[in-house]
């Protein structure tokens, strides 16, 4: 999806995107990612699989080019990533970019259960938005198809982390690559309204419920050759989730759409597409 909307007036534009770390032609992809984000003009973006190396951080570089604030957390256990790339100098992590100052950030390492430690984290950024602070979170869960139980433990930890950092002025915004489809146990548990929530009263709404009903919402799409090469089916596994809106409607979802789902300058920016949601300010 291409959009040329203006910065926030009556809405806050929030997005999530997995950037596929340093795989493929990562330098060309980095330029394409920057072009897509410049066109998107989101106010707050949660990013996953962000790379960093000595003297250079992808989130910092994107923020500098786009005139945004940023925060980043590296995986504390990147060994599996290093083995896939064959280079142990490059960190991988989650990041937040914001049009407004990030006045506080924190992170937590997520449990791995009986699975090998994979260094998954949830990152929090408290955004000093014009209408009041926005508690924003981004994460990436374990990816193996058979690890639903691990992801359930991870989303339970995320729910407690979110509840402890939720502002009264704005519902929490939770973004990320959950590596799970909407009807999965882990996504239902994180949402908290189709099953008992981990934290009583914490309910998160899937912003895609406000999208065009005709849109598939696939963020892992076989139309992308990087996905087709995996031999996996298309799926919706990336999310913007928002807590119950305030009494005056602040934080309610106005719209949702997929972006980054086509070539940019002859390059597929990532193996994932992203999700953009507009929230009422």
CORUR-V267494 format. One record per run of one state. SS is the DSSP state (A for helix, B for strand, O for the rest). FROM is the first residue (numbers start at 1). TO is the last residue. If there is no record, write none. Layout:
ss = {SS:SS}
from = {FROM:FROM}
to = {TO:TO}
//
This chain:
ss = {O:B:O:A:O:B:O:B:A:O:B:O:A:O:B:O:B:O:B:O:B:O:A:O:B:O:A:O:B:A:O:B:O:A:O:B:O:B:O:B:O:B:O:B:O:B:O}
from = {1:11:19:26:41:44:54:56:58:67:69:75:79:86:91:99:102:110:121:130:132:141:148:164:173:178:185:192:204:207:211:220:221:225:229:235:236:238:244:253:260:263:265:267:269:274:281}
to = {10:18:25:40:43:53:55:57:66:68:74:78:85:90:98:101:109:120:129:131:140:147:163:172:177:184:191:203:206:210:219:220:224:228:234:235:237:243:252:259:262:264:266:268:273:280:281}
//
